[in-house]
Amino acid sequence: MADDRLVSDARDEAKLKAEAERPEIYDEDGEFDSDYLHRITEALAKDDTEHLKEDVGPLHESELGDLLEHLNQGERQSLVRMMGEDFDYAALTEVDEAIRLEIVDAMPNAQIAEAVLELDSDDAVYILEDLDEEDRKEILDRLPFRERIRLRRALEYPEESAGRRMQTEFVAVPPFWSVGQTIDYLRDDEDLPERFSQIFVIDPSFKLEGAVALDRLLRARRPEKIEEIMHETRHAIPAAMDQEEAAQIFEQYDLLSAAVVDENERLVGVLTIDDVVDVIQAEAEEDILRLGGVGDEELSDTVMTTVRSRFLWLLINLGTAILASLVIGLFDATIEQMVALAVLMPIVASMGGNAGTQTMTVAVRALATRDIDIYNAGRVVRREVLVGMLNGVAFALIIGVVAGLWFDNRGLGEVIGIALIVNMIAAALAGILIPLLLDRVGADPAIASGTFVTTVTDVVGFFAFLGLAAWWFGLG
């Protein structure tokens, strides 16, 4: 036991020394330090392995991932090669998919298999799931039986599910064990995960019965039975559950970790807060990108990949723009008789588009977080319509006065004011109802809402303004 303490003290001392020697890779503004980056690129160019390991070895996996994203392709390959066994492969979970695949594709499958063995199962799955089926099979076949079965089972779950994000390493004990027996097991078993916050309680068939938090375990007396101090796990997460829904459960109940169970309620893994934070960030980023019509685009993507990602929605936007132009074409005679209409009509469409985008953004986010449901949808729709109407009246007064004075035509100010009110109300309705409708039919509101909302505001705005002007002034 004394030898174990000496080993532990030495490990802690080494860790503290590494922390003290950790290089500063960010400047005072939080930006990546140019001097540090220059030092790394210089070491790579000179093939200076010793200094490279001194500067890169102490980095946290997230810092190493940041460094990889600041290097070019050749430098990344050199860094991985020169670091050798000292390279932290967990950093590959911190970089864009394109960079991760670029690094992994350059490595032999035997080396990837060795790297996977060093990682937590959730990180290993994160890397393996993007590989070709043939390469993935070869890598898994090189792993020991136990690890191979664990990873294969996780990879069988749907993409973006809790089963894909869970760790298959966890601590589980039977309910009849005593507290002392459990503590001794935690001290002696070398195969336990490095970090965990609770112990799960299972029956002989691995069905989940409950859990014990570590603080509760440490406060209990050694003779007490685990079944006496355990609590029921009310928030066990099905392995097939979408990762975003799992993240919402963590958020709602302030969880640090949660059991993951299969369809037979058997314990298969644990989902931890660090993975959930990554999920929340990824889902929020995905929603923002989809609202902009750029899909899963990443900064490291090639030019052609980016072009393909954006082309489809730009093509759809072109179609909706043509539709708006057709509406304008219906009133070409009206515009010819009053040129001021051509000057002012972009204002109506632009204000409606911006108002619709505001409402749509709130609606899409509320749908993603489940804040809108069948019980409060009507109230939310009424609120947005009222907001649109009041903003419409306020801006109608402003632009009405401006247009009337600008063109010395009071009637023109009144026309654009009324048209603006109509379009702002239409924008509010489109911004809330279109995402709700798309969600109801099973489509992703984040992807399609923007195009439809813009189309509504353009068509309604142009039609209301030009149609009202034609009637008001007897034009056309």
N, C-alpha and C positions, 0 to 999 in steps of 0.2 A: 504493500500500500504506500509505503514511503517512497519507493521508486516511482510509482505512478504520480505522486505529488511533484517529485523532482522533474519528471518529464513534462507535466502540465505547467509548472512554473517556468521551465525553459521555453516552452511554446509561447506562453504569454509574454515573456521577455522579448522573444524574437518578434512577436507581433507588434509590441510597443516600439521596438527599434525601427521596424519597417514603417510604422506610422510617422515616427520622427523624421525619417529620411524621405518621406513621400514628397515628390517634386510638386511645385506649384504649377499647375497647367492652365489655370485661368487667371486673367488679370483682374484688377479691382472692379471692372465693370461687368465681370462675369463672362467675358468673351475669351475664346481660346487664345492662350498666350503665344504670340508670334515667335518669341525667342525660344520657347520650349519646342515649338513645332520645327523651327530651323535646326535646333540641336538634334532632333530625331531624324530629320531628313538627311542631315550631314552624316550622322552615324550610319544610316542606311546606305548612303552613297559610298562611304569608305569601308563598308562591310565591318564596322566596328561593333562586334557582338558584345564585348564587355561593357562599354558605355551605354549601349542600347538597353541591355538588361537592367543596368542600374537606374535608368530613367523610366523604363516601362514596367519593370517587374512589380514595383510597389502600387501601381495604379489599381483602383477599384474597377470592376468589370464595366461599369457604366462610363467611367473615364476612358478606359481603353477603347470602348465602342466609339466614343466621341473622337478619339485620336484617329481611329481607322477611317472615319468619315471625312477627316480633314486631309487624308493622304490620297494620292492617286493610285490607280490600279497596280502598277508595278511596285510602288512603295509598300502597299498592303501585303502583297505576296512576299516581298523580302522580309517584312517585319515578322510575319508568321513563321517563315523558314528560319530566320536567325534566332528567334525566341525559343524555338524548339519545344521542349517539354515545359518550359516556363511560361508558355503562352496560355492565357486564361480563356478557354473556349466559351465560357459563359458570356464573354463580351459579344459573341455572335448573335446573342438574343437582343442586343442593344442597338443594332444597326439596321439600316433599311434592308428589305428583302433582297434587292438587287445586289447589294454589297455582300450580304451573307452568302448568296448563291455563288457569286464570283469567287469568294475565298474557298468555299467548300468544294466547288467544281475543280479547283486546282489541286486539291488534296487527294491522295490515293484513299480508297475506301478503308484500307487497313488502318490508316492514321485516323480517319474519322471515327472508326469503331473504338479505338483507344481513347479518343477525346470524349466520346459519348459516355464511356464508363466513368469518367471523372465528374460528370454533370449530374445535377438533380434530374429526376425523371421528367419533370415538366419542361426543363430547358432542353433535354435531349429530344423530346417529342417536338418541341418548337423548331429545332433544326432539321429533324428527319422528315417532318411532314411536307417540306417543300422540295424534297429530292425526288428524282425519277423512281418509279416503282422498282426497276431493276437494281439500281444502286442501293435503295433502301433495303431491299431483301438481302443483298450481299452483305451490307453492314450488319444487319440484325443477325445473320447467320454466324458472324464472327464473335458475337457476344456470348457470355455464359448463359446457360439455360434460364436461370431465374430472371436476369435482367431482360433477356430476349422476350420472355413471356409477358413481363410487365409492360414493356414498350409496345409490343404488338397489340395488346389489349387496349392500351390508351389510343393507339392510332386507328383502331377500329371504330371509335366513336366519331360522330359527325364533326366536321370542321366548325370551329368557333363554339364548341360545346364545352360544358364544365369538365367532361371526361378528357378532353384534349388539354385543358389547362391545369388539371390536378396533378399533385405529386402522388406517386404510388408508394413513396416511403412514408410510413406513419407508425405510431406506437399504439398497439392494441393489446388489452389484457382481458382475461375472463373475470366475471363479477365476483367469484369466490376467493380471488386472491386477497391477501391482506395488504395494507398500506406498506408495511415493512418489506414484504415480498416484492412488491411493485418497485419500490425505491431501489432495492438491491438489483433488480433486473435492469433498471435504467442505468445504474452505475457500471454493471458488468458487461452488458451486451454491446459489442463494438459495431454491430450492423445497424444501429438505430440512426435516424436522421440527425444531422448536426443541430438543427433548430426545430423546436416544436413548442406549442403553448398549451396543448391539452392532450390527454390520453383517452382513447376510445375504448369502450367496453363492448365486447362481442360475445355471442354464444358459440357453441362448438361448430355451427354451420356458417360462422362469420356474419351472422345477422347483427346489425347494430342495435345495442340495447341502451346505450347512454354514453356519457363522457365525463371526465374529471379534469377540471382546470388544474394546472400545476400549483398555483397558490393554494388551492383547496387541499391538494394532496400533501403539500409540505406542512400544512397546519394540523393535519389529522394525526392521531396517535397510531403507532405501528401496528397494534393488534386489530384495528378496525378493518372491516371488509370493504372492498371497493364498491360493492353494491349498496352499502350504507351511505356513502358520500357522493355517489355519482348523481348526475342530473340527466333527465331525458334530453336527447338532442332534437329539439323541436324544429330545427332549421336544416335538417339534412338535405343535401342538394342532389337531385337525380343526375346521373352522369350524362344523360342525353339532353339536359336542359341547356338552352342557349346561354352563352357566357354573359350576355348583357343582363338577362334575367337573374342569373346568379349574383352578379355585381349589385343589382338592386336589392337583393336580400341582404347582402353584406351592409349596404348603406342603411337600410331600414332598421336593422337590428344591431348595428355597431359591432359586427363580428370581427375577430382577428383571424379565425380559421373556421372551417366548417367541413363536416364529413361529406364525402361523395359516395352515393350508393347506387347499385345497379337496379334493374327492374325487379329483382327479388329481395330488395332491401338489404343486400349484403354490402359490407364496407369494401370499397375498391380503391379509395384514395382520400386525399385531403386537399381542399382549396384554401390557399393562404392569402392574406391581405396584400402581400407584395404582388402576387399575380393579379389580384382583382384591381389594384391601382393601374396596372398596365392595361387591363381590359377596359377600364373606364376611359383612360386616355385614348386608347385606340378607337373605341366606339365614338367618342366625341370628335376625334380627328376625321373619322370616316364620314360622320354626318356633315361636317363642315365641307369636306371635299365633294361629297355628293350634291350638296346644295349648290355648289359652284359648277357642277356638271363635269368634274374631272376624275370621278371614280376612285380607284385605289392608287392614284399616281404618287410617286415618291421623287424626292429631289435627285436621287441617284439614277433615275431612269434615263434611258437613251433618248435622243431626239425623236426617233421614229416611234418608240413606245409611247412617248408623250403625245405625239401627233395623233396616233391611233386612239389614245385614251380620250382626247378632247374632240375629235372630229365628229363623232356621232351626234353629240348634243349641240355642237355648233350647226350641224346640218338641220337638226330639228328646229333650232332657233331661227335658221334661215327660212324655213317653211312658215313659222309663225309670223316672221317679219313680212313675208309676202302677203299673208292673210291681212295684216294690218294695212299694208299698202293698198290692197284691193278696196278696203273700206275708204281710204283716202281718195282712191280713184272714183268712187261713187259721187264725190263732191268736188270734182276737178273744176266744174263750171263755177261753183260757189267760190272756190279759192281764187280763180282768175279775176272775179269781180271785187274781191276784198283780199288784197295781199297780206293784210295784217293777220289774217287767220293762219297763214303758213308760218308766220313768225311766232305765234302764240301757241299753236297746237302741241308742239313738243313739251310745253310746260305741263299741260293737262296729263299727257301720257306719262311723263317722268314722275310727277308727284304721285300719280296712282300706282305706278310700278314700285316706287320706294315704299309707299304705305303698305302695299300688298306684301312686299318682301319682309317688312317688319312683322306683320301678323303671321305670315307663313313660318318665319324662323321660330317664333314663340310656339306656334302650333306643333311644328315638327319636333322641337325639343321636348315639349310636354308629352307628345305621343311616345317618344323614346323613353321617357322616365315614368310613363304610365300615370301622369298627373291628369290626363283627360280620359274620361270613361263615359259610359252611357248615361250616368247619373248627373254629371256636371257639364256635358257637352252643350246643352241648350243655353245654360247660363253663360258659358264662355263665348258662344256665338253672339248672344245679345250684347255682351260687354264689348266685343270687338266692333260690332256694328255701331254701337253708340260712340265708341272712341273714333271710328272712322267718320261718323257724321259730325261730331264736334270739331275734329281737326279740319274736316272739309269746310265747315262754316268759317273757322278762323282764317284759313288760308284763302278762302274765297273772298273774304273782305280785303285781305292784303293784295292779292293779285288783281282783284276787281278795280281797286283804286289805282294801282300801278298801270294797268292796261288802259283804263279810262283816260288817265292823264297823258300817258305815252302817245296814244293815237287820237287824243282829243275826241273820244267817242264813248259817252256814258253807256250806251247800249252794249257796246262791245265788252265793257267791264262787267256788266250784268250777265252777259252770255257766258263768259269764261268762268265767272264765279259759280253760276248754277252748274255748269258742266263739271267743274272741279268737285263740287259736293257730290254729284252723282257718281263720279269715278272713284272718289275716296270711299264711299259706301260700298261700291262694287268691289274695290280692292280689299276691303275688310272681309266681305263675304267670301271672296275667292281665296284669300289668304288662310281662312280658317276651314272652309268647307271642302276645298280641294284636298288638303292633307288628310282630313277625316274620311273623305270618300275613298281615297287611295288606300288608306290603312284598312278600311272596311272590306275592300275587295282583295286584300292580300298583297298589294303592291307596296314598295318602299316609298313613303312620302318624301324622304330626303332626296331621292333621285329625280322624281318626275314633277314635283310640285312647282319648282321655279319656272319651268317653261310654260306650264298651263296658266299660272297666275299672271305672268307677264303678258301672255296672249289676251287674257280677259281684260286686263287694265288698258292695253293698247287699243283693242277693238272698241271697248266701251267708251274709253276716253275720246278717241277720234270721232266715233259715231255721235256721241252726246254733244260734243263741241261743234262739229261741223253741221250736224243735223239741226241743232238748236239755232245756230247762226243763219242757216238757210231759211228756216221758218221765221225767225225774228226779223230779219232784214228783207225777206221776200226775194232771196237770191236763188240762182240755179235754174 
